[in-house]
Amino acid sequence: MAEAMRDTPVVLLAGPRQTGKTTLVRKVAAQEGLRYLTLDDELTRLSARDDPAGMIRSLDRAVIDEIQRAPELLLAIKRSVDEDRRPGRFLLTGSANLMLLPAVADSLAGRMETLSLLPLSQSEIELCVSNWLDCAFGGQLLQPGRPAIGPDLVERVLRGGYPEAVSRPSPRRRVVWARQYIDALVQRDVRDVAEVLKLDELPRLLRALAQTAGQMCNYAQLGSQLGLDGKTARRYVGLFEQMYLLQRVEVWARNRLGRVVKTPKLQLLDAGLLAALLDLNADAVAQDRTRFGHVLETFVFAELLKHATTSDGDYRLMTYRDADQFEVDIVIENAVGQVVGVEVKAAATVREADLRGLRKWAGRAGGLFKMGVLLYDGTETLPLGEGLWAAPLSTLWGS
């Protein structure tokens, strides 16, 4: 953040609520002598909406927290920085992705840098600094971190990464927090980004999405479960994406031809929230391990996404599925098109059949293929030939 503020007029720190954005920008405001304003304050929000130009004219350098609550300010900020291009003039935070709105993205193009602050990664929790993605594209795998297998892995996955959830002393208290967090987002924050006539439909839709997390999304089918048309279901899913609850994951294809399924997946961005929506706890996993697989995939996707926000390289997370039902859970592509594939397995045993998708996809990727990794509930890192590896899930927070 400090680097961005040294050469960019506006810096936006974006991500879900309760990830520490306010704490971080308050510290920056105190260190840099910036005025701090939060749009969670009713009077400040009223001023921003009624006289955005006047508010911004009154500020020299400032932190504005929760900018999505008064997006009218963004045009006033654009005008201000066009007149005065000093770097570090405005530090903004946003708990809704305003860059999904074309008018906003266009108004601050070239004037603003966006940084992401997601829930805590396992590397941050374990105080590890190595980046899994940078290492994989460099041809290496991290050494496993603090071991987490079996019940310990389940507990880590169900805990998720939100600081408040991580700090709570018991699974029951974490679930209470997660449910209240989801309710607050739906009942309050959604109003900041869209007009929704029937708010009661959103929790039902979110629970339906949780049941299909990590799967290809059919909006018409999803909507029909709730009495919604496909267009409305798609719009509501877009709201959840804008609020950093989930992300659409596009399908990797080397070219537009071939027999690749183009329908994107939907992934929630925190396994703890997903588990709460599914009423999934450690006892339920022990009784039926099959319910854990999709939550584990969500966990891995979220961890790799967090690594992408702190990496030296520029990476994009996708998925792969072809018409013959060969799949790869996560495909990571770098800026020059090279790819690493990741398959996630919730068991301690790796079988030849578990590699079918990776082998098929690696052949399709050809010279772009760097590595294929099957992450599993074990402790050994072993080569499987043809650039494929089996590696413990704990390499995600390794060194």
C-alpha positions as CSV (number, residue, x, y, z in Angstrom):
1,M,0.0,0.0,0.0
2,A,2.8,2.4,0.9
3,E,4.4,1.8,-2.5
4,A,1.2,2.5,-4.3
5,M,0.6,5.7,-2.4
6,R,4.0,7.0,-3.4
7,D,3.1,7.2,-7.1
8,T,-0.7,7.0,-7.5
9,P,-3.2,9.8,-6.6
10,V,-6.0,7.4,-5.4
11,V,-5.5,4.0,-3.8
12,L,-8.5,1.7,-3.1
13,L,-8.2,-1.1,-0.6
14,A,-11.0,-3.5,-1.5
15,G,-12.3,-6.7,0.0
16,P,-15.0,-8.2,2.2
17,R,-16.1,-6.6,5.5
18,Q,-14.3,-7.7,8.6
19,T,-11.0,-8.4,7.0
20,G,-9.1,-5.6,8.7
21,K,-9.3,-2.8,6.2
22,T,-10.4,-0.1,8.7
23,T,-7.7,-1.0,11.2
24,L,-5.1,-0.9,8.5
25,V,-6.1,2.5,7.0
26,R,-6.5,4.1,10.4
27,K,-2.9,3.3,11.1
28,V,-1.9,4.7,7.7
29,A,-3.9,7.9,8.4
30,A,-2.2,8.4,11.8
31,Q,1.3,7.8,10.3
32,E,0.8,9.9,7.2
33,G,-1.3,12.7,8.7
34,L,-4.4,12.0,6.6
35,R,-7.8,13.0,7.7
36,Y,-10.0,10.0,8.4
37,L,-13.7,9.8,7.4
38,T,-16.0,6.8,7.5
39,L,-19.2,6.6,5.5
40,D,-20.6,4.3,8.1
41,D,-21.1,7.5,10.1
42,E,-24.6,8.9,9.2
43,L,-23.7,12.6,9.1
44,T,-20.6,12.0,7.0
45,R,-22.7,9.8,4.6
46,L,-25.4,12.5,4.4
47,S,-22.8,15.2,3.5
48,A,-21.2,12.9,0.9
49,R,-24.5,12.2,-0.8
50,D,-25.9,15.7,-0.7
51,D,-22.8,17.7,-1.6
52,P,-20.0,15.3,-2.8
53,A,-18.1,18.1,-4.6
54,G,-18.1,20.3,-1.5
55,M,-16.9,17.5,0.7
56,I,-14.0,16.6,-1.6
57,R,-13.1,20.3,-2.0
58,S,-12.7,20.5,1.8
59,L,-10.1,17.7,1.8
60,D,-6.4,17.9,0.9
61,R,-5.4,14.3,1.7
62,A,-7.8,11.9,3.3
63,V,-8.8,8.3,4.0
64,I,-12.5,7.6,3.1
65,D,-13.7,4.4,4.6
66,E,-16.5,2.3,3.0
67,I,-16.7,4.3,-0.2
68,Q,-19.4,2.1,-1.7
69,R,-21.9,3.7,0.7
70,A,-21.6,7.0,-1.3
71,P,-20.3,6.3,-4.8
72,E,-21.3,9.8,-5.7
73,L,-17.9,10.8,-4.2
74,L,-15.9,9.0,-6.9
75,L,-16.7,11.6,-9.7
76,A,-15.8,14.4,-7.3
77,I,-12.5,12.6,-6.5
78,K,-11.8,12.3,-10.2
79,R,-12.2,16.0,-10.7
80,S,-10.1,16.8,-7.7
81,V,-7.2,14.6,-8.8
82,D,-7.4,15.9,-12.3
83,E,-6.6,19.3,-10.9
84,D,-4.0,18.1,-8.4
85,R,-2.2,14.8,-9.3
86,R,-0.1,14.5,-6.2
87,P,0.3,10.9,-5.2
88,G,-1.3,9.5,-2.1
89,R,-4.1,12.1,-2.0
90,F,-6.9,9.7,-1.3
91,L,-6.9,6.3,0.3
92,L,-10.3,4.6,0.0
93,T,-11.7,1.3,1.3
94,G,-14.6,-0.6,-0.2
95,S,-16.5,-3.6,0.9
96,A,-18.3,-3.9,-2.4
97,N,-16.5,-4.2,-5.7
98,L,-17.3,-0.9,-7.4
99,M,-15.0,-1.8,-10.3
100,L,-17.7,-4.1,-11.6
101,L,-19.6,-1.0,-12.5
102,P,-18.4,0.3,-15.9
103,A,-19.0,4.0,-15.0
104,V,-16.9,3.8,-11.9
105,A,-14.0,1.9,-13.6
106,D,-14.0,4.4,-16.5
107,S,-14.0,7.5,-14.2
108,L,-10.9,6.6,-12.3
109,A,-8.9,4.7,-15.0
110,G,-5.3,5.7,-14.8
111,R,-5.9,7.6,-11.5
112,M,-6.5,4.8,-9.1
113,E,-4.8,1.5,-8.1
114,T,-6.8,-1.2,-6.5
115,L,-5.4,-3.5,-3.8
116,S,-7.1,-6.5,-2.3
117,L,-7.5,-7.4,1.3
118,L,-9.1,-10.9,1.6
119,P,-9.6,-13.0,4.8
120,L,-6.4,-14.3,6.4
121,S,-4.5,-16.9,4.5
122,Q,-3.1,-19.9,6.2
123,S,0.4,-18.5,5.5
124,E,-0.5,-15.3,7.3
125,I,-1.9,-17.3,10.3
126,E,1.3,-19.4,10.4
127,L,3.6,-16.4,9.7
128,C,5.0,-17.9,6.5
129,V,6.2,-15.6,3.8
130,S,6.7,-17.9,0.8
131,N,4.3,-17.7,-2.1
132,W,3.0,-21.0,-3.4
133,L,2.2,-19.7,-6.9
134,D,5.6,-18.0,-7.5
135,C,7.3,-21.2,-6.4
136,A,5.1,-23.5,-8.6
137,F,5.8,-21.4,-11.7
138,G,9.4,-21.5,-10.8
139,G,9.3,-25.3,-10.9
140,Q,9.3,-25.9,-7.2
141,L,6.8,-26.9,-4.5
142,L,7.0,-25.5,-1.0
143,Q,8.0,-27.8,1.9
144,P,4.9,-28.7,4.0
145,G,4.1,-26.3,6.7
146,R,2.8,-27.2,10.2
147,P,1.1,-30.5,9.5
148,A,-2.6,-30.6,9.3
149,I,-4.1,-34.0,8.3
150,G,-7.3,-35.8,9.1
151,P,-9.4,-34.0,11.9
152,D,-6.8,-31.2,12.2
153,L,-7.2,-30.4,8.5
154,V,-11.0,-30.5,8.8
155,E,-10.9,-28.0,11.7
156,R,-8.6,-25.7,9.8
157,V,-10.8,-25.7,6.7
158,L,-14.1,-25.2,8.6
159,R,-12.5,-22.3,10.6
160,G,-12.0,-20.2,7.4
161,G,-9.9,-17.0,7.4
162,Y,-11.9,-14.1,8.8
163,P,-9.9,-12.7,11.7
164,E,-13.0,-12.6,14.0
165,A,-13.8,-16.3,13.3
166,V,-10.1,-17.4,13.6
167,S,-9.9,-15.7,17.1
168,R,-13.1,-17.3,18.5
169,P,-12.4,-20.1,20.9
170,S,-14.8,-22.8,19.7
171,P,-16.4,-24.0,16.4
172,R,-19.9,-23.2,17.8
173,R,-18.9,-19.6,18.4
174,R,-17.4,-19.3,14.9
175,V,-20.6,-20.6,13.4
176,V,-22.6,-18.0,15.4
177,W,-20.3,-15.2,14.0
178,A,-20.5,-16.5,10.4
179,R,-24.3,-16.6,10.4
180,Q,-24.6,-13.1,11.9
181,Y,-22.0,-11.8,9.4
182,I,-24.0,-13.2,6.4
183,D,-27.3,-11.8,7.8
184,A,-25.7,-8.3,8.2
185,L,-24.4,-8.3,4.6
186,V,-27.8,-9.3,3.2
187,Q,-29.9,-7.1,5.4
188,R,-27.7,-3.9,5.2
189,D,-24.8,-3.9,2.8
190,V,-26.7,-5.1,-0.3
191,R,-28.7,-1.9,-0.2
192,D,-25.5,0.1,-0.9
193,V,-25.0,-1.5,-4.2
194,A,-28.4,-2.3,-5.7
195,E,-32.2,-2.0,-5.5
196,V,-33.6,-5.4,-4.3
197,L,-37.3,-5.6,-3.9
198,K,-37.4,-8.9,-2.1
199,L,-34.5,-9.2,0.4
200,D,-35.9,-12.5,1.7
201,E,-35.0,-14.1,-1.6
202,L,-31.2,-13.5,-1.1
203,P,-30.6,-15.8,1.9
204,R,-32.5,-18.6,0.2
205,L,-30.4,-18.0,-3.0
206,L,-27.2,-18.0,-1.0
207,R,-28.0,-21.3,0.6
208,A,-28.8,-22.8,-2.8
209,L,-25.5,-21.5,-4.1
210,A,-23.7,-23.1,-1.2
211,Q,-25.1,-26.5,-2.2
212,T,-23.6,-26.1,-5.7
213,A,-20.3,-24.4,-4.7
214,G,-17.5,-25.5,-7.0
215,Q,-19.9,-26.7,-9.7
216,M,-20.8,-25.2,-13.1
217,C,-23.6,-22.7,-12.7
218,N,-26.9,-23.0,-14.5
219,Y,-28.8,-19.8,-13.7
220,A,-32.1,-21.0,-15.0
221,Q,-32.0,-24.1,-13.0
222,L,-30.8,-22.3,-9.9
223,G,-33.6,-19.7,-10.2
224,S,-36.3,-22.3,-10.8
225,Q,-35.5,-23.8,-7.3
226,L,-36.5,-20.5,-5.8
227,G,-39.3,-19.3,-8.1
228,L,-36.9,-16.8,-9.9
229,D,-36.2,-16.4,-13.6
230,G,-32.7,-17.0,-14.8
231,K,-32.1,-13.4,-15.4
232,T,-32.9,-12.4,-11.8
233,A,-30.8,-15.3,-10.5
234,R,-27.9,-14.1,-12.5
235,R,-28.3,-10.5,-11.2
236,Y,-28.5,-11.7,-7.6
237,V,-25.4,-13.8,-8.1
238,G,-23.7,-10.7,-9.4
239,L,-24.6,-8.9,-6.2
240,F,-23.0,-11.6,-4.1
241,E,-19.9,-11.4,-6.3
242,Q,-19.8,-7.6,-5.9
243,M,-19.9,-8.0,-2.1
244,Y,-16.9,-10.4,-2.2
245,L,-18.9,-13.4,-1.0
246,L,-18.2,-15.4,-4.2
247,Q,-16.4,-15.3,-7.5
248,R,-17.2,-16.6,-11.0
249,V,-14.3,-18.8,-12.2
250,E,-14.0,-18.9,-15.9
251,V,-13.0,-22.0,-17.9
252,W,-9.5,-22.3,-19.3
253,A,-9.3,-23.0,-23.0
254,R,-6.2,-22.9,-25.2
255,N,-8.3,-21.7,-28.1
256,R,-12.0,-21.1,-28.8
257,L,-12.3,-24.4,-30.7
258,G,-12.3,-27.8,-29.2
259,R,-14.7,-29.5,-26.9
260,V,-14.3,-27.4,-23.8
261,V,-17.3,-26.6,-21.6
262,K,-17.5,-22.8,-21.3
263,T,-19.9,-22.5,-18.4
264,P,-18.1,-20.9,-15.4
265,K,-18.0,-22.3,-11.9
266,L,-19.0,-20.4,-8.8
267,Q,-16.7,-20.4,-5.8
268,L,-17.4,-18.9,-2.4
269,L,-14.4,-17.0,-1.1
270,D,-14.3,-18.5,2.5
271,A,-14.6,-22.1,3.5
272,G,-15.8,-21.1,7.0
273,L,-18.8,-19.2,5.6
274,L,-19.6,-22.0,3.2
275,A,-19.5,-24.6,6.0
276,A,-21.9,-22.4,8.1
277,L,-24.3,-22.1,5.1
278,L,-24.2,-25.9,4.7
279,D,-24.6,-26.6,8.5
280,L,-21.4,-28.6,8.1
281,N,-19.3,-29.3,11.3
282,A,-16.5,-31.7,12.2
283,D,-19.0,-34.4,13.5
284,A,-20.9,-34.2,10.2
285,V,-17.7,-34.6,8.2
286,A,-16.7,-37.6,10.3
287,Q,-20.0,-39.3,9.5
288,D,-20.0,-38.4,5.8
289,R,-16.6,-37.4,4.3
290,T,-18.2,-36.9,0.9
291,R,-19.7,-33.6,2.1
292,F,-16.2,-32.2,2.8
293,G,-14.9,-32.4,-0.7
294,H,-16.5,-29.2,-2.1
295,V,-15.7,-27.3,1.0
296,L,-12.0,-28.3,0.8
297,E,-11.9,-27.2,-2.9
298,T,-13.3,-23.8,-1.8
299,F,-10.6,-23.7,0.9
300,V,-7.8,-24.4,-1.7
301,F,-9.3,-21.9,-4.2
302,A,-9.4,-19.2,-1.6
303,E,-5.9,-19.9,-0.4
304,L,-4.5,-19.7,-4.0
305,L,-6.5,-16.5,-4.6
306,K,-4.9,-14.9,-1.5
307,H,-1.4,-16.0,-2.8
308,A,-2.3,-14.3,-6.1
309,T,-2.8,-11.0,-4.3
310,T,0.6,-11.1,-2.7
311,S,2.7,-12.7,-5.4
312,D,5.5,-11.3,-7.5
313,G,3.8,-12.7,-10.7
314,D,0.5,-11.8,-12.2
315,Y,-1.8,-14.9,-12.1
316,R,-5.4,-15.7,-13.0
317,L,-7.4,-18.6,-11.5
318,M,-9.6,-20.6,-13.8
319,T,-11.0,-24.2,-14.1
320,Y,-11.1,-26.8,-16.8
321,R,-13.8,-29.2,-18.0
322,D,-14.3,-30.8,-21.4
323,A,-17.2,-32.5,-23.1
324,D,-15.8,-35.9,-22.1
325,Q,-16.1,-34.9,-18.4
326,F,-12.4,-34.6,-17.8
327,E,-11.9,-31.9,-15.1
328,V,-9.1,-30.0,-13.3
329,D,-10.3,-28.1,-10.2
330,I,-8.1,-25.1,-10.6
331,V,-6.0,-23.9,-13.5
332,I,-3.6,-21.0,-12.8
333,E,-2.3,-19.0,-15.7
334,N,0.5,-16.5,-15.6
335,A,1.0,-13.3,-17.7
336,V,2.6,-15.2,-20.6
337,G,0.0,-18.0,-20.8
338,Q,1.9,-20.7,-18.9
339,V,-0.3,-22.9,-16.7
340,V,-0.2,-24.9,-13.5
341,G,-3.0,-27.3,-12.7
342,V,-4.3,-28.1,-9.2
343,E,-6.5,-31.0,-8.3
344,V,-7.9,-31.3,-4.8
345,K,-8.5,-34.6,-3.0
346,A,-10.0,-34.9,0.5
347,A,-8.5,-38.4,1.1
348,A,-5.1,-39.6,2.2
349,T,-4.8,-42.1,-0.6
350,V,-3.9,-41.1,-4.2
351,R,-5.0,-43.4,-7.0
352,E,-4.2,-43.4,-10.8
353,A,-7.8,-42.4,-11.5
354,D,-7.3,-39.2,-9.5
355,L,-4.8,-38.1,-12.2
356,R,-7.1,-38.5,-15.3
357,G,-8.1,-34.9,-15.5
358,L,-4.6,-33.5,-15.0
359,R,-3.1,-35.9,-17.6
360,K,-5.7,-35.0,-20.2
361,W,-5.5,-31.3,-19.5
362,A,-1.7,-31.3,-19.5
363,G,-1.7,-32.8,-23.0
364,R,-4.1,-30.1,-24.2
365,A,-2.0,-27.4,-22.7
366,G,1.1,-28.6,-24.5
367,G,4.1,-26.3,-24.3
368,L,2.2,-24.0,-21.9
369,F,2.1,-26.7,-19.2
370,K,4.4,-26.0,-16.3
371,M,3.2,-28.4,-13.5
372,G,0.3,-30.4,-12.3
373,V,-0.2,-30.8,-8.6
374,L,-2.6,-33.1,-6.7
375,L,-3.1,-31.7,-3.2
376,Y,-4.2,-34.4,-0.8
377,D,-4.7,-35.2,2.9
378,G,-1.2,-36.6,3.5
379,T,2.4,-35.7,4.4
380,E,4.6,-36.8,1.5
381,T,5.5,-34.9,-1.7
382,L,6.1,-37.4,-4.5
383,P,6.6,-37.2,-8.3
384,L,4.1,-38.9,-10.5
385,G,5.8,-38.5,-13.8
386,E,5.2,-36.1,-16.8
387,G,5.4,-33.0,-14.6
388,L,2.8,-34.2,-12.1
389,W,3.2,-34.3,-8.3
390,A,1.2,-35.4,-5.3
391,A,1.7,-32.9,-2.5
392,P,0.3,-32.3,1.0
393,L,-2.3,-29.6,1.4
394,S,0.0,-28.2,4.1
395,T,2.3,-27.0,1.3
396,L,-0.1,-24.1,0.9
397,W,1.3,-22.6,4.1
398,G,4.8,-24.1,3.7
399,S,8.2,-22.6,3.4
